[in-house]
Amino acid sequence: MPIYEYVCQKCNVRFSIFQHIHASKHNTACPKCDSEDVKKVISACSCASGTKSASSTPAPSTHSSGRG
C-alpha cells in the first residue's frame, strides 16, 4: 500500500498514512484532533532497489592508452 500525506484543515497538523490506492480523504481522520476535514498534499516519492545506482558507481574508462 502507498503512503499518502495529508494536512488537517482544523488543527494544521501534517501526517502520513498507509492507505489503499482507492481510498479517499473521506476515509481519513487527523490523528491529533480526529477531524475528517483533511486535504491530501503532494509529497516526495522514493524508490529503492537492491543494486547500486549509476551515480555511485564510477564509469569505466573509455580513453585508449595510445598503444596498439
HELIX and SHEET records of a PDB file:
HELIX    1   1 LYS A   25  ASN A   27  5                                   3    
HELIX    2   2 ALA A   54  SER A   56  5                                   3    
SHEET    1   A 3 ARG A  14  PHE A  18  0                                        
SHEET    2   A 3 ILE A   3  CYS A   8 -1                                        
SHEET    3   A 3 VAL A  38  VAL A  41 -1                                        
END                                                                             
